[in-house]
């Protein structure tokens, strides 16, 4: 059992540094998602399917989808 307040923050940043999020197409359970950051970096994360959808809905503030060009072939 966890003691309230015993969780350690490993990393944090201002929310305006997050440019969006999306569920990954290859994720059959729709539980894998990517978070995109202002500096062009990104992180792939996994949650439950409903958790992933909730997180992406909260973070994806980009009208075109922040990572829509991340997996596109490079010219």
ROSELO-357546 format. One record per residue (C-alpha): x, y, z; residue number from 0. Coordinates in steps of 0.5 Angstrom, whole numbers. Layout:
REM residues N
<node <X,Y,Z>,NUM>
...
This chain:
REM residues 75
<node <0,0,0>,0>
<node <3,7,-2>,1>
<node <3,12,3>,2>
<node <0,19,1>,3>
<node <5,24,-1>,4>
<node <11,18,-2>,5>
<node <11,19,-10>,6>
<node <17,22,-13>,7>
<node <17,26,-19>,8>
<node <22,24,-24>,9>
<node <21,29,-29>,10>
<node <16,35,-30>,11>
<node <16,41,-35>,12>
<node <11,47,-36>,13>
<node <5,44,-40>,14>
<node <6,49,-46>,15>
<node <12,45,-47>,16>
<node <7,40,-50>,17>
<node <5,41,-57>,18>
<node <1,35,-58>,19>
<node <-1,27,-57>,20>
<node <-3,22,-61>,21>
<node <-5,14,-61>,22>
<node <0,10,-65>,23>
<node <-3,7,-71>,24>
<node <0,0,-70>,25>
<node <-3,0,-63>,26>
<node <-8,-6,-64>,27>
<node <-11,-4,-57>,28>
<node <-10,3,-58>,29>
<node <-6,4,-51>,30>
<node <1,6,-54>,31>
<node <1,14,-55>,32>
<node <6,19,-57>,33>
<node <7,26,-53>,34>
<node <10,31,-57>,35>
<node <15,37,-55>,36>
<node <16,44,-57>,37>
<node <23,42,-58>,38>
<node <22,37,-63>,39>
<node <23,31,-59>,40>
<node <17,26,-57>,41>
<node <16,20,-52>,42>
<node <12,14,-53>,43>
<node <8,12,-47>,44>
<node <3,6,-46>,45>
<node <-3,6,-42>,46>
<node <-10,2,-41>,47>
<node <-14,4,-48>,48>
<node <-18,9,-44>,49>
<node <-13,12,-40>,50>
<node <-9,13,-47>,51>
<node <-15,16,-50>,52>
<node <-16,21,-44>,53>
<node <-9,23,-44>,54>
<node <-9,24,-51>,55>
<node <-15,28,-51>,56>
<node <-12,32,-45>,57>
<node <-6,34,-49>,58>
<node <-7,34,-56>,59>
<node <-8,42,-57>,60>
<node <-6,42,-64>,61>
<node <-11,43,-70>,62>
<node <-7,38,-75>,63>
<node <-5,33,-70>,64>
<node <2,35,-67>,65>
<node <6,29,-69>,66>
<node <2,28,-76>,67>
<node <9,29,-80>,68>
<node <13,25,-75>,69>
<node <13,18,-78>,70>
<node <12,21,-85>,71>
<node <18,19,-90>,72>
<node <23,24,-91>,73>
<node <25,27,-98>,74>
